[in-house]
Amino acid sequence: MAFEYIPPVFAQPGMVQQPPTLAAPGSEPGPLQIREMQEQDVDFIARMLVEAFSDKFEHAVGKSRMEGAVKQTAGMMGRSRHVWHRYRIALYEGRQAGAMAIRFHGDNAEEDFQCGEACSYLGCCGTCGLTCLGLGTTESSIRLGECYVDHIGVDASFRGRGVGKMLLERADFDARQRGCTRMFLWVKQTNRAVHLYERQGYVVVETVNGSCFLRCAMGSGDFYKMQKQL
Ligand SMILES: CC(C)(COP(=O)(O)OP(=O)(O)OC[C@H]1O[C@@H](n2cnc3c(N)ncnc32)[C@H](O)[C@@H]1OP(=O)(O)O)[C@@H](O)C(=O)NCCC(=O)NCCS
């Protein structure tokens, strides 16, 4: 019987030794599962995102229109099947617990936003606010070999149980499967999630301070771009 010689890999200075990942995080038996988005996730994603990013939505549409923002987001997501492939849904003991959207180079499709629908739920001011929020959060320069974590949110009742960590691990896995070598995301400087990203290997590579446009669009002008080499 012939054996193939596999040379040992020695650690180099600065090299992070990663254990080989055999299965996609969230695909093995356990309380936490991760799957692709399905029709039944539309309402969950809409409500969870508006609640998880309530500071941005409140700034954009006003506190009294948050329920309208949920309905508008659900309507838009329901029509936007062409972007569902970006979403990964985390289930905790079978219940929808969190969601994440990741994007790769060339995936610039936009959600099916309808102004008339937005106006009916949010009024003209709320619709303008939401449009600005969309402009402020859109990332249009994802290079070849990069994976962009567009947004990640976990329902408040499931936070602190490792759901966010596993979603990020799944993002890394899916990105590697696509041949990517780098992950990146944007996060508000004061967001506690910065610690989670650091633990997952992300580092700050760019700092935006006091951007007037971002403050008007999102209520904060201070953001970090964080990046991770795979
Ligand atoms: C960030 C978030 C996705 C993490 O999900 P999670 O399942 O709670 O994460 P894990 O259990 O794997 O890890 C816990 C870490 O998440 C972060 N976290 C926990 N609650 C958080 C909250 N309310 N807001 C922001 N980050 C939070 C912290 O870094 C925490 O670590 P710490 O306790 O040492 O500070 C989730 O808290 C959330 O949806 N937050 C609101 C939306 C948001 O800020 N998304 C990130 C935008 S870039």
The ligand as a MOL file (V3000), in Angstrom:
LIG
                    3D

  0  0  0     0  0            999 V3000
M  V30 BEGIN CTAB
M  V30 COUNTS 48 50 0 0 0
M  V30 BEGIN ATOM
M  V30 1 C -23.8530 41.7930 18.4400 0
M  V30 2 C -24.7680 40.5690 18.5390 0
M  V30 3 C -25.1020 40.0810 17.1200 0
M  V30 4 C -24.0010 39.4620 19.2890 0
M  V30 5 O -24.8300 38.3410 19.4010 0
M  V30 6 P -24.7650 37.3950 20.6970 0
M  V30 7 O -25.4420 36.1190 20.3240 0
M  V30 8 O -25.2320 38.0970 21.8930 0
M  V30 9 O -23.1660 37.1630 20.7870 0
M  V30 10 P -22.3540 36.0690 21.6190 0
M  V30 11 O -23.2000 35.4710 22.6830 0
M  V30 12 O -21.7230 35.1460 20.6530 0
M  V30 13 O -21.2160 36.9680 22.2450 0
M  V30 14 C -21.4820 37.9240 23.2590 0
M  V30 15 C -20.8880 39.2430 22.8250 0
M  V30 16 O -21.7740 39.9080 21.9440 0
M  V30 17 C -21.7120 41.3190 22.1840 0
M  V30 18 N -23.0120 41.7820 22.6720 0
M  V30 19 C -23.8150 41.2360 23.5980 0
M  V30 20 N -24.9350 41.9810 23.7410 0
M  V30 21 C -24.8200 43.0140 22.9010 0
M  V30 22 C -25.6500 44.1220 22.5550 0
M  V30 23 N -26.8170 44.3290 23.1650 0
M  V30 24 N -25.2410 44.9650 21.6060 0
M  V30 25 C -24.0570 44.7840 20.9850 0
M  V30 26 N -23.2320 43.7440 21.2640 0
M  V30 27 C -23.6090 42.8800 22.2010 0
M  V30 28 C -20.6450 41.5310 23.2210 0
M  V30 29 O -19.4120 41.7230 22.5600 0
M  V30 30 C -20.6630 40.2230 23.9730 0
M  V30 31 O -19.4700 39.9890 24.5820 0
M  V30 32 P -19.2140 40.6220 26.0360 0
M  V30 33 O -20.3190 40.1120 26.9110 0
M  V30 34 O -17.8590 40.1170 26.4170 0
M  V30 35 O -19.2540 42.1060 25.8900 0
M  V30 36 C -26.0740 40.8890 19.2970 0
M  V30 37 O -25.7430 41.3050 20.6000 0
M  V30 38 C -26.9460 41.9590 18.6600 0
M  V30 39 O -27.8180 41.6530 17.8740 0
M  V30 40 N -26.7210 43.2220 19.0040 0
M  V30 41 C -27.5130 44.3250 18.4760 0
M  V30 42 C -27.2180 44.5320 16.9980 0
M  V30 43 C -25.7590 44.8810 16.7580 0
M  V30 44 O -25.1920 45.7170 17.4290 0
M  V30 45 N -25.1650 44.1970 15.7320 0
M  V30 46 C -23.7910 44.4250 15.3540 0
M  V30 47 C -23.7090 45.5970 14.4540 0
M  V30 48 S -22.1580 45.7720 13.6730 0
M  V30 END ATOM
M  V30 BEGIN BOND
M  V30 1 1 1 2
M  V30 2 1 2 3
M  V30 3 1 2 4
M  V30 4 1 2 36
M  V30 5 1 4 5
M  V30 6 1 5 6
M  V30 7 2 6 7
M  V30 8 1 6 8
M  V30 9 1 6 9
M  V30 10 1 9 10
M  V30 11 2 10 11
M  V30 12 1 10 12
M  V30 13 1 10 13
M  V30 14 1 13 14
M  V30 15 1 14 15
M  V30 16 1 15 16
M  V30 17 1 15 30
M  V30 18 1 16 17
M  V30 19 1 17 18
M  V30 20 1 17 28
M  V30 21 1 18 19
M  V30 22 1 18 27
M  V30 23 2 19 20
M  V30 24 1 20 21
M  V30 25 1 21 22
M  V30 26 2 21 27
M  V30 27 1 22 23
M  V30 28 2 22 24
M  V30 29 1 24 25
M  V30 30 2 25 26
M  V30 31 1 26 27
M  V30 32 1 28 29
M  V30 33 1 28 30
M  V30 34 1 30 31
M  V30 35 1 31 32
M  V30 36 2 32 33
M  V30 37 1 32 34
M  V30 38 1 32 35
M  V30 39 1 36 37
M  V30 40 1 36 38
M  V30 41 2 38 39
M  V30 42 1 38 40
M  V30 43 1 40 41
M  V30 44 1 41 42
M  V30 45 1 42 43
M  V30 46 2 43 44
M  V30 47 1 43 45
M  V30 48 1 45 46
M  V30 49 1 46 47
M  V30 50 1 47 48
M  V30 END BOND
M  V30 END CTAB
M  END
